[in-house]
Every structure is written in C-alpha cells, then in structure tokens.
Amino acid sequence: MGRRRARIVAIDGLDCPARLHYESGCLLREDSHNKGDFPSINSNEYIGVSTGNWGCGAFGGNPEIKSMIQWIAASQALRPFVNYYTFEDASLERLE
C-alpha cells in the first residue's frame, strides 16, 4: 500500500533539574526501562530509530547525556541506525 513500516515508542522524561540528571538515581532510572528481552528483528527489516532531545525541555535534562542514553538503548535493541534530531542544539554539533 506504499506505507512505511513504523513502530511508535513513547518515552517519558524524568524531571531532574540542575545537577540531578548527573546523579546515579536519574541515570539508572532511565536505564531501568531497557531491561528484559527485546523483540527479535527480522533480518529483512532495516528499522532504525528516529528521536530527539526528549527530557531536555521542561524537564531540564542534559542533551548530551540524553542523546547517549538513547544511542545505547537503540544499540541494545539492535537497531541499525539512529536519526537524532538535535533541534540545532550547539552542544550536539558533533553527534554524527
């Protein structure tokens, strides 16, 4: 039907203002959602992840840390690529 195969994932940001997003409690909390089995990926599928600065607006998260958490999660899920939308954040210029 000409449609792309897509999966939608919802991510909830954690309100960790100021330096709290560097604390192990905030970092480990975000990693806790990545536990368990990941669905198998058919070798014929080439489905990556498109994402951005979740948790960095009203929640005050650090975009550099959040981008790395998402990159690690995509790697753990065996996704072949990550399209990360930086929204022109200067701290993420070298992300590619």
N, C-alpha and C positions, 0 to 999 in steps of 0.2 A: 504494500500500500504506500510505499515511498516514505515511510516513517523511520526515524532513527530509533534504535534500541536505547532505552534510557532507564535508569534507576534513580529514584529520588531518595535522598537521605536527609533527615532533619538533625541538626546539631544544636544543642542548647549551650549557650555561653554561660560561663560562671563569673559572677561579679567578684572580681579580685582587684580592687583598686590599688593604686600606688605600687608598692613593692610586693604586695601579697602574691601576685602572679608568679613570682620567683620562688615562693615557698613550696616545699615538697608537697604539702597538702593540696594546693591548687594544681600542681603538675600531675600528681598521682591520681587525683580525682578525674582529670580528663583522660588519663590512660585507662582508668577502670572500665570505661565503656568499650575498650578494644579487646576485652578478654573473651575467650571462648573460641568456638570454631567459626571459620569464615566459610561462606558458601563456595563450593568449587566453581572454578571458571572454566568454561568450555574453551579449548584451545583455538577454536574458530572465532571466538569473540575477542575483540580488541577494545575493551571498555575501560576507559580511564576515569579520572576524577576531575571535575571542574569545581573549583572552590574559590574562596577569597578570605578576607580578613574577618572571619566570624569571631565574635567575642572581643573585638577591638574598638567598637564604637562606644555605646553607652556603658558597656561592661569594663572598659578601661584596660583591656588586655594588650600585651606587647605583640605587635605584628610579627616580629622576628621569631619569637617563641611559638606563636600560634601557627605560623607557616611551617615550622619544623615538626610540630605535633601532627599536623595534617599530612605532611610528607611521609612521616614514619607510619601513620595509620594506613595510608594508601599502599606503602611498601609491604606492610604486614598482610594486607588484603590482596597482595599480588597483582595490583593494578599496574598496567604497563606505562601509564603516564599520568602526570598531574598538570592540569591547566590552572594556574594560580593567578587570579585577578588581583593585582596589587592596589588598584584604585589610585595609582600614581603616588603611593607612599614612598618617600625618599629612602626610608630605612630598608626597603626591599628591592632597590635598584639592581642588586647583584644576584637576585634569587635564581635567575636562569642558570 
